[in-house]
Amino acid sequence: MPATVSARHADAAELLRGSLVTLRRRCGKPNCRCAHGDPHETPALSYSEAGRTKTVTLRAEDVPAVEAALSRYEQARAQLEAQALAGIRALAARRARRARP
Ligand SMILES: [Zn+2]
């Protein structure tokens, strides 16, 4: 699959961590509408990596797929968290049984 196609049609199992933000900027062209009106708006994914906040700018048509991938990540993270908590409870229960005289 060509890179442009795979980038546009993100894998249905893709996960993304971070949050959707809107970048606003004035391009600096004196005759542009943004000089006196609203600044240009670009959707972006903001995420942290190794303690630093980074952004990936998006096209408007990419936003729904990015939202879906963020949602999949949150669901997977919540599931993993629940499994880890169940593991802790099982460990604690085994310890409690063994501690009984
Ligand atoms: Zn402008």
Residues whose N, C-alpha, C, O or C-beta is under 5 A from the ligand:
A	BS01	ZN	R26 C27 G28 C32 C34
